[in-house]
Amino acid sequence: MEQQLLQLLEAINKHAHLNQKKMAEICGISIGKVNYLIHDLTFGNYIYSEKKGRNISYYLTQKGLDTLQSGIEAYQGKKVNIHQEPLTEIKQAIILAGGSRTDFNKPAGLMDIDGTTLLKRNIDILQENGINQIVIVTGYKPEAFQEHPEFSHLTFVNNPKYKWTGSMASLASAFEVITEDFLLIEDDILIEERAIREILSHPQRDCVLISNESGSGDEAFVEIKNGYLHKISKDIHQFNRIDGEMIGVSKLSYEVYAKMVSEYQQNNKNPLIHYEYMLLDISRHYNIGYLKMHNLVWGEIDSWQHYHTVKEKTFPMLKRKEAEFREIFIKSHLIEALDLAYEDISEIQPFGGMTNKNFKVVIKGKEYVLRIPGNGTESMINRKEEKFNAALASHLGIDTELVYFNEETGVKIAELIQEAETLTPKMTKRQDIMELTTEIFKTLHFSKLQMANRFDVFERIDEYERLMKETNGHPYEHYEETKRQVMVLKEIYQGMNIELTPCHNDALPQNMVKSGENKLYLIDWEYSGMNDPMWDLAWHAMESEFTPEEEELFLTLYFEEDVIPLEIQQRMIMNKIFQDFLWTIWTVIKEAKGDDFGTYGTDLLTRCRKNLNHDLIREMTYEFQK
């Protein structure tokens, strides 16, 4: 009824001399309904009529005009909520890096910031927050990115018309490679890591990041109305109220992005339009949210003056603030886990680790190790199984006592090993150390304990290959050829009658810690599970870089026999091949997530291929294929 009244008021306002039949046609209602509504509007003093001969003209009173105006404003203020689904995890990002930067003679994102590039810093932050499918849209000097091999695993899209188009053209050029909600970031932005983390977790799927006005002189001012984006402009004179400044970081749903691209490609007549204003057009009909962060440290680099300000002032301030935040972040894990007071934690020192972030922490004068899982480990490691298996290891006395283990987050706190000395490949070659390592392996393998899971290398290969595709990882050269050979060995290996035992499955020297003269601990049970015990021996032998003679001594100490049976030799070399192939895929995944392992992955694949040509393997393959 209310909408029909407004329609009728609007029709009368535009055409005072309409008869009721014409009103019915315009409003899409019956003549009887029009007559009824005219009576109500007249009685309520919204309209009045004047009769001239046989014709009646209708006019709006001031009350009617006010009602029509407020009704139209209310109706126009109503927007569609485009989403029925809840917040989704963001795995994709678009970095707009196509703008001309003649001041620098290179894209702004490639400018140096504290020994790295601005682009590398932003990509590291994205990957640290689980975003691995990153698209970089280039335009100005796209060849400059080829000089940075650390970006080779990313997806590049070029906007060849960057000189004659605005940022919306660059954003639209990535449409074919975007499949879900994503984070949009401009390449010239330096920003605190927490800003990325907070916008990713913000409950609105479409959300622009804004801050207090920076006073840079090039601000994109923002006005918010009814909790959503209402206006964006660089012209301050257009605003009745300024709620903040747009930074250049936004979270967009695929649905809104698709509408932006469709509107740009089908209806837009201005190729110079920037994406912010296209988003503003979409916001006329759909709710676009915002996240305002106060006291945010950030800057943009689009001139030499801005660059020097960022390098000399903004970045040092940001670095100090992020260091303070990291300390608070680390302490918060400890406080939550152990119900501590802030002042109970007196020291935090980073440790090494290929997979996780490890810290030595001092709590009430006692030393512990805090482990915070690394990026992407949640998809590769079952924390419930790890917790169960690590408890078994502690019970056996081959690892320290667990103080805390959160099987949801993977955060772990354990007592620090006293007089700790992490083994090196050189140390493991000594016979006295071999006696310690073989003893700890025998304690584990012969314990008769049942771990929570089975470590099946072939299932892991399938799973890791799936993750490799998801992270847009690129296998190394000769990967497919090597895989075909490995799969032949799989059939041979699975035909052996192998008894599975509790295994560590990542027994490299760095996971063995010596305490005093005669005590050795085996740490980090993330990959543990029931497996062929030769897996542990083979991996340890390879990572210790044993010569054939050293490996023979190592095996005789373990088996307490002078002659190693042929089947053991065969299983040793087969397990070497399987694990080198598996950890090659693991390295590709980790590198796709932003880690840098140098030549580690290619070295593993090279060693795998070399072992595939081992005499024992060739003999076994020949016999199998006869």
Summary of the structure (lengths in Angstrom):
residues: 626
radius of gyration: 33.3
end to end distance: 86.3
largest distance: 125.1
contacts: 1941
relative contact order: 0.07
helix: 48%
strand: 19%
